[in-house]
Amino acid sequence: MSIVVTGGTGTVGSQVVAALLGRGADVAVLTRDEAKASALPEGVRGVVGDLQDPAAARSAFKGAQAVFLLNALGPCELHEALLALAGARAAGVRRLVYLSVFDVERAPHLPHFASKIAVEGAIKASGVEYTILRANNFYQNDYWYRDAMLRYGVYPQPLGGIGVSRVDVRDIGEAAAIALSEDGHSGVTVNLCGPDPCTGQGTAATWSRVLDREIAYGGEDMDAWEAQTARFMPPWLAFDLRLMYEYFIAHGLLAGEEDLARQTRLLGHPPRRFEAFAAETASSWRGRPASPESAGRL
């Protein structure tokens, strides 16, 4: 089966590509960056194009039987996704797997969530065989905070005290590869989460254990957090993320038992645990000094 992966060079997309290669799929990755296209894993074809360009949207999916659709957070996210959907339909793509957000309908006022709601509706109305994967906050987001933890002993992601059922992107990659390459997953929406609700304080405590040093939670002064984040992100993105984290602080983003049971049935194994991810990551960090130029991130 020929499968096109959008966002295939990023945190999630690269795991989708790896899982598909493990299943013997014919994989192509759509990317804007020629350098990234030339650096893809062996056996993966690079397709250079921008989904905001109608010509690219028309041509990128020709010959593909399935598409993994991931659109990066941004002001053009909705338009880009709709052009991709139109291009996939015109190319005769039979199956589409879309990466959305966990419990997205509960917070339609959040920019990060609102575009996902619109895209989900468009996909369901398109006539294409689809699976929607609604992923929670990623464990791998913590890679961004390596230097803040190692240099300053601070975990800065404001997850709040209720809990967020974060997920390992490797589980997302496996779920996507299964839905793309196997029958029986059409017309369904699957929540992808981890088994342990992660709070801000609890996550800092986990990092303290695995790094064998005291890591303090950075707290929830969102004015300070937004100002710090806007030093290395566009102001619109810092504000968008602030709104999302304020929602986590007020409401959490927690999975239920059925969410975890359904994910386990799909994957054939329980969701990966945050503690195991953190221990594995800490081991990989040992012996690598923190970078002064990026120590202030988040």
Secondary structure, DSSP 8 states (H G I E B T S, - for coil): -EEEEETTTSTTHHHHHHHHHHTT-EEEEEES-HHHHHTS-TT-EEEE--TTSHHHHHHTTTT-SEEEE---SSTTHHHHHHHHHHHHHHTT--EEEEEEETTGGG-TTSHHHHHHHHHHHHHHHH-SEEEEEEE--BGGGGGGGHHHHHHH-EE-----SS-B--B-HHHHHHHHHHHHHSSS-TTEEEEE--SS-B-HHHHHHHHHHHHTS--EE----HHHHHHHHTTTS-HHHHHHHHHHHHHHHHH-B---HHHHHHHHHHHTS----HHHHHHHHHHHHTT----GGGTT--
